[in-house]
Amino acid sequence: RLAEQEQLFIAEQAKFRQASIELARILNIEQGTHIKPDINDLKVKELVDIDKPITEILSIALEKRPDIKKRELEYKAQKDYIGAAFSGFLPRANFFGQYGGTGRVFFHRTKITEVVPDAIRLDDSGNPIVSMVNRSQVDLNNITDVSNVIRGAGKPSLVSLDDSIMANRVLGVTLDWSIGDGLGIPTFAKIKQAKNQADIAKTNYLKLKQDIERDVRSGFLQIQSAQKLLDVAERRVNVATEALHLAKVRLENGVGINTELLIAHEQYAGALSSRVDAIIGYNNAQAEFLYNIGLITPEVIVSSNVNKLNDIGE
């Protein structure tokens, strides 16, 4: 009997070490680190209010789960693609405009060029020829006489030119309707493809909603079951504690024997182990349920206050 219990103890030690290695891997720390939980952390955490109606919990799950939001957006995007595919049957419109320098005058001005001869030479006929131009100006006030301006070696001469700006405005639109492009077959195929893709996206969206509802209902049932198992484990510990106490009293009074005390100890240890398993199962069921409804966060997990979940759900 002792050898059998020793074998079980060695097997449990190996499981404990394996769990420690896996936890170190998840936490991305040195796997040689021996992680051992504090006994004070082994307690019941009330993370989920199972008194809430299941319909309300389902609404929270459909609102908080990120995967259902992704599928919903994909479905809406595929529906928009249908409208985009129909655009192949619509005409194309091109707008154009032009603003030019011909037409009605809308701004008057005079450009005057002043020619100042810096050097004058005579041609073969004896006529003076200006050999250099050194200044030009644009006069917006219609200045036409600056004959009193004397520069260089000779008298300036002025050349006046009307440089008014004229307007020419053109605005138009052209329509191009290629309704005969492949007799519309390529466009029709694109529309059909977009509709099929939208139907697939809708099917995936509805299937995910069903999966979420199944997960939520199953998780809710597991929490209720784990809670009842925890209650039974607590009663079992109480009974085993009382049996161990009676075995000690009987042995002390000479009525019982050591075998009875050993059996009582074994039953008490089994009851404690059962309660530990029930606590872990209950806490894990709640954590899994929080994941199913999209409310799994470190703040909720480390808290034992069920009001935190209620606040997040609202």
C-alpha distance (Angstrom), angle and dihedral (degrees) to the residues before:
residue distance angle dihedral
R1 . . .
L2 3.79 . .
A3 3.80 91.9 .
E4 3.81 89.9 51.8
Q5 3.79 91.9 53.0
E6 3.80 90.4 46.8
Q7 3.79 90.3 55.0
L8 3.79 90.7 51.0
F9 3.80 90.1 48.7
I10 3.82 92.3 53.0
A11 3.81 90.7 48.6
E12 3.81 91.3 51.2
Q13 3.80 91.1 49.1
A14 3.81 89.7 54.5
K15 3.81 90.9 49.6
F16 3.79 90.4 49.7
R17 3.80 92.2 52.1
Q18 3.81 91.7 46.2
A19 3.80 90.5 51.8
S20 3.81 89.7 49.9
I21 3.82 91.3 53.1
E22 3.79 92.2 48.9
L23 3.80 91.9 49.1
A24 3.81 90.5 50.1
R25 3.80 89.4 52.4
I26 3.80 91.7 50.9
L27 3.81 91.5 48.4
N28 3.84 90.2 46.8
I29 3.79 94.5 -125.5
E30 3.79 132.5 127.9
Q31 3.79 106.7 -60.1
G32 3.78 90.5 -145.4
T33 3.80 88.0 68.2
H34 3.77 110.7 107.9
I35 3.79 105.9 -135.9
K36 3.77 113.6 -161.3
P37 3.81 121.2 176.9
D38 3.76 121.1 -129.7
I39 3.79 113.6 -107.3
N40 3.80 87.9 -132.6
D41 3.80 89.6 63.4
L42 3.78 90.3 59.5
K43 3.77 96.2 91.7
V44 3.75 138.5 112.7
K45 3.81 114.3 -84.1
E46 3.78 118.5 -158.2
L47 3.79 101.4 -149.7
V48 3.79 101.1 146.1
D49 3.77 130.0 52.1
I50 3.79 101.8 -140.1
D51 3.79 90.1 -174.9
K52 3.80 89.3 74.7
P53 3.81 114.7 103.5
I54 3.77 112.4 -99.4
T55 3.82 90.6 -128.4
E56 3.80 90.3 59.5
I57 3.79 91.2 49.3
L58 3.81 90.3 49.9
S59 3.80 89.7 53.5
I60 3.81 90.1 52.8
A61 3.81 90.8 49.9
L62 3.81 93.4 50.6
E63 3.79 89.5 49.2
K64 3.81 99.4 44.3
R65 3.80 104.6 35.1
P66 3.85 107.6 102.4
D67 3.81 93.8 -155.5
I68 3.81 93.2 59.4
K69 3.81 89.5 51.0
K70 3.80 89.7 51.9
R71 3.81 92.6 51.0
E72 3.79 91.5 47.1
L73 3.81 91.9 52.6
E74 3.81 90.7 47.5
Y75 3.80 90.1 53.1
K76 3.81 92.1 50.1
A77 3.80 90.9 48.0
Q78 3.81 91.8 52.6
K79 3.81 90.2 50.3
D80 3.80 89.2 54.1
Y81 3.80 89.7 52.0
I82 3.81 88.5 62.1
G83 3.80 90.8 61.0
A84 3.78 90.6 45.6
A85 3.81 90.4 53.2
F86 3.82 90.9 52.5
S87 3.81 88.8 59.3
G88 3.80 88.3 80.5
F89 3.82 88.5 75.3
L90 3.81 93.4 51.4
P91 3.82 125.5 90.6
R92 3.77 122.0 -108.5
A93 3.81 117.1 -123.4
N94 3.81 123.6 -157.2
F95 3.80 121.1 -167.8
F96 3.78 122.0 -160.0
G97 3.81 138.0 174.8
Q98 3.80 138.1 -174.3
Y99 3.79 134.1 -163.6
G100 3.79 114.2 -169.7
G101 3.81 143.3 171.7
T102 3.79 99.6 -109.9
G103 3.77 129.5 83.8
R104 3.79 130.3 40.1
V105 3.84 116.4 17.7
F106 3.79 110.8 -118.1
F107 3.82 100.7 165.4
H108 3.85 123.9 40.0
R109 3.76 123.8 -157.3
T110 3.82 138.7 146.7
K111 3.75 124.5 -136.3
I112 3.80 113.1 -150.1
T113 3.76 123.6 -169.1
E114 3.77 117.0 -159.9
V115 3.77 114.2 -155.2
V116 3.79 114.4 -158.8
P117 3.81 114.8 -174.2
D118 3.77 109.9 -137.7
A119 3.79 89.7 177.5
I120 3.79 131.0 16.3
R121 3.79 126.6 -161.2
L122 3.77 131.6 178.9
D123 3.74 124.2 -119.9
D124 3.82 124.1 -141.5
S125 3.82 91.0 -81.5
G126 3.80 92.9 50.6
N127 3.79 96.1 -106.4
P128 3.82 117.6 143.0
I129 3.84 116.1 -114.4
V130 3.79 123.3 -160.5
S131 3.75 107.8 -130.1
M132 3.86 101.2 -170.0
V133 3.87 139.9 27.3
N134 3.76 113.6 -153.2
R135 3.87 108.4 171.2
S136 3.81 140.7 33.4
Q137 3.78 130.0 177.1
V138 3.79 138.7 -174.8
D139 3.79 112.4 -138.0
L140 3.83 116.4 -161.7
N141 3.82 91.3 -173.3
N142 3.79 96.7 64.2
I143 3.79 94.2 -108.6
T144 3.77 106.0 -178.3
D145 3.81 105.5 163.5
V146 3.76 123.8 58.6
S147 3.79 95.9 140.2
N148 3.77 90.8 135.3
V149 3.78 89.6 68.5
I150 3.80 107.1 103.4
R151 3.77 121.5 -176.5
G152 3.74 137.1 155.4
A153 3.74 123.1 -4.9
G154 3.78 100.0 -33.9
K155 3.77 146.8 27.0
P156 3.77 117.2 -71.3
S157 3.76 121.6 -115.5
L158 3.83 125.0 -153.4
V159 3.79 129.8 -141.9
S160 3.82 116.0 -165.0
L161 3.84 121.0 -159.0
D162 3.80 128.3 -180.0
D163 3.82 104.4 -124.8
S164 3.81 98.9 173.3
I165 3.82 117.5 154.4
M166 3.78 118.1 -125.0
A167 3.82 129.5 -158.9
N168 3.77 129.9 -127.1
R169 3.82 116.5 173.6
V170 3.81 123.4 -173.9
L171 3.82 126.0 178.5
G172 3.77 125.8 174.1
V173 3.77 148.9 145.5
T174 3.79 133.1 -140.7
L175 3.79 126.8 -157.8
D176 3.79 124.7 -151.7
W177 3.81 117.2 -172.7
S178 3.80 111.9 179.2
I179 3.79 95.2 -174.2
G180 3.76 91.2 149.4
D181 3.81 95.8 58.6
G182 3.78 101.6 131.7
L183 3.81 87.4 -26.6
G184 3.80 86.9 -75.0
I185 3.81 92.9 -69.7
P186 3.85 96.5 123.6
T187 3.80 91.4 48.7
F188 3.80 92.0 46.5
A189 3.81 89.8 51.2
K190 3.80 90.7 52.1
I191 3.81 90.6 50.8
K192 3.79 91.1 49.8
Q193 3.80 91.1 48.4
A194 3.81 91.6 49.7
K195 3.81 90.9 50.5
N196 3.80 91.7 49.9
Q197 3.80 91.2 49.1
A198 3.80 89.5 50.0
D199 3.81 90.6 50.7
I200 3.81 90.5 50.7
A201 3.80 91.1 49.0
K202 3.80 90.5 49.1
T203 3.81 91.4 49.5
N204 3.80 91.4 50.5
Y205 3.79 90.0 47.7
L206 3.81 93.4 51.5
K207 3.81 92.1 43.8
L208 3.79 90.8 52.9
K209 3.80 90.0 50.5
Q210 3.80 89.1 53.7
D211 3.80 91.2 47.6
I212 3.79 91.0 50.4
E213 3.80 91.5 49.8
R214 3.80 90.1 49.2
D215 3.81 92.2 48.9
V216 3.80 92.5 47.5
R217 3.79 94.2 48.5
S218 3.82 92.4 44.9
G219 3.79 91.6 47.3
F220 3.78 91.1 48.5
L221 3.80 89.6 52.0
Q222 3.82 91.5 48.4
I223 3.80 91.1 53.2
Q224 3.79 91.4 51.5
S225 3.80 90.9 47.2
A226 3.82 92.7 47.0
Q227 3.78 90.5 49.2
K228 3.80 91.7 54.0
L229 3.81 91.1 46.9
L230 3.79 88.4 51.8
D231 3.79 91.0 52.7
V232 3.80 90.6 50.6
A233 3.81 90.9 48.0
E234 3.81 90.6 52.5
R235 3.80 90.9 51.9
R236 3.79 90.1 47.5
V237 3.81 90.5 53.6
N238 3.79 90.3 50.2
V239 3.80 91.8 50.6
A240 3.82 92.7 46.0
T241 3.81 90.8 48.7
E242 3.78 91.0 52.8
A243 3.83 91.8 46.2
L244 3.81 90.9 51.1
H245 3.79 90.9 50.0
L246 3.82 91.7 50.6
A247 3.81 91.4 48.0
K248 3.79 90.4 53.9
V249 3.80 92.0 48.1
R250 3.81 92.2 48.7
L251 3.78 91.2 49.4
E252 3.78 92.6 48.2
N253 3.83 90.9 50.7
G254 3.78 92.7 47.7
V255 3.76 94.6 -113.7
G256 3.81 99.8 103.8
I257 3.78 132.0 50.0
N258 3.79 134.3 -132.0
T259 3.79 91.4 -103.0
E260 3.79 91.1 63.0
L261 3.80 90.4 50.5
L262 3.80 92.0 49.4
I263 3.79 91.3 49.7
A264 3.81 90.1 48.8
H265 3.81 90.1 50.6
E266 3.80 90.7 50.2
Q267 3.80 92.1 49.6
Y268 3.78 90.9 47.8
A269 3.82 91.9 50.6
G270 3.79 90.0 48.3
A271 3.80 90.5 50.6
L272 3.81 91.5 51.1
S273 3.79 90.8 48.9
S274 3.79 90.1 49.2
R275 3.80 91.0 51.8
V276 3.81 91.4 50.0
D277 3.80 90.3 51.3
A278 3.80 90.1 47.6
I279 3.82 92.5 51.0
I280 3.81 91.9 48.6
G281 3.79 91.4 45.8
Y282 3.79 92.0 49.7
N283 3.80 93.9 48.3
N284 3.81 92.2 45.1
A285 3.80 91.2 49.3
Q286 3.80 89.7 54.2
A287 3.81 92.5 47.4
E288 3.81 90.6 49.8
F289 3.78 89.6 48.5
L290 3.81 91.4 51.6
Y291 3.79 88.7 52.5
N292 3.81 91.1 51.0
I293 3.80 92.3 54.2
G294 3.81 94.6 43.1
L295 3.81 97.8 -111.8
I296 3.80 100.2 109.9
T297 3.83 106.6 135.5
P298 3.81 133.4 146.4
E299 3.80 89.9 -117.9
V300 3.79 92.1 58.6
I301 3.80 95.2 42.4
V302 3.80 96.3 52.2
S303 3.78 92.0 44.1
S304 3.78 123.0 84.3
N305 3.79 92.4 -165.2
V306 3.77 112.7 107.5
N307 3.81 90.2 -161.9
K308 3.82 88.7 72.3
L309 3.79 89.7 65.3
N310 3.78 91.1 46.3
D311 3.80 90.9 52.7
I312 3.81 92.1 50.1
G313 3.79 91.8 47.2
E314 3.76 90.6 54.5
